[in-house]
Amino acid sequence: MTIARAHTNIALIKYWGKKDPTLIIPYANSLSLTLDQFYTTTEVTFADEAAHQDEFILNGQRLAPKATTRLAAFLELIRQRARVQRYFKVKSENHVPTAAGLASSASGFAALALAASTTAGLQLSSRDLSRLARRGSGSACRSIFGGFVEWHKGYDDQTSYAEPLQADQHVAMDIGMLALIISDQPKQISSRKEMANTVATSPFYDAFIQACEQDMIILKQAITQNDFVTLGQIAESNAMKMHATTMGAQPPFSYFLPETIQAIQAVQRVRREGLDCYYTMDAGPNVKVIGRASELETLQVRLTELLPNTPMVAARPGPGAMLLSDF
Ligand code: DP6
């Protein structure tokens, strides 16, 4: 039995769009921060010899076969690579505050990649593990590592992987995030579908990809120079450019809810009051506020005054995927 844990990551330069949807090769490099608060713990064993399919239990509930197509295809990849025939039994727990709406495929596929590949007898390097996790969900390749992580888009299965910017967990910058829980409703449109539709139809998509290149250069410099303000400005701007592409898509689409705008305005107000903070958003209405780790509590108190009905969870840089046990 193998148990692995991986934490979620939030992109500062967003991954949005696949050049190769099967191998999950993106159009641009992306850069994220792995967090310490939201994680998935996954236990994998071989199923009985007689089993004729993989079995999945998520948060104590057995998943119906039709909900497991993507997971089963991912395990099939591992079977092929390890040259094993046996099906797997997977038990996974998402440690995300109730109703956080942050349950991310990133921590899920990163933990599954590590636990299942270990069970199958593969001893993958972190880079190969990152390449494998990528096949489950693009952003999962970054959750193999802690702290600031860059996903090199590459051009094929071999060259598309993530790499930590600084040694695992040694984030020098005074940085953290506040996750603002705007909504716990399931997404109306899956990010995978919307991503593909944006690439196919949005006239803003090319401009976004070009902007990512420039944003990446400035953001990496900001990290090297420990320049929190520039990092925040670039992350905020990059996220909004990504969201602008979906508005230009056909049909037009936006992840924003009215409460999302209210939260953004609250962040802008707190910033005007003198506390450095910036916002980013992913494929959903929740807002993540980027702040200095040392000021996170003050930030949370002030934002709670402005948004009394919005639950908030404070997070700091977190570690890469790890094995908790293997026996
Ligand atoms: C907006 O990694 O969930 O969070 O590769 O289709 O599984 P798939 O997509 P996924 O997309 C994440 C998109 C994002 C930005 C990011 O995390 O970089």
Residues whose N, C-alpha, C, O or C-beta is under 5 A from the ligand:
A	BS01	DP6	A11 I13 K14 Y15 S30 S105 G136 S137 G138 S139 A140 S191 R192 D282 A283
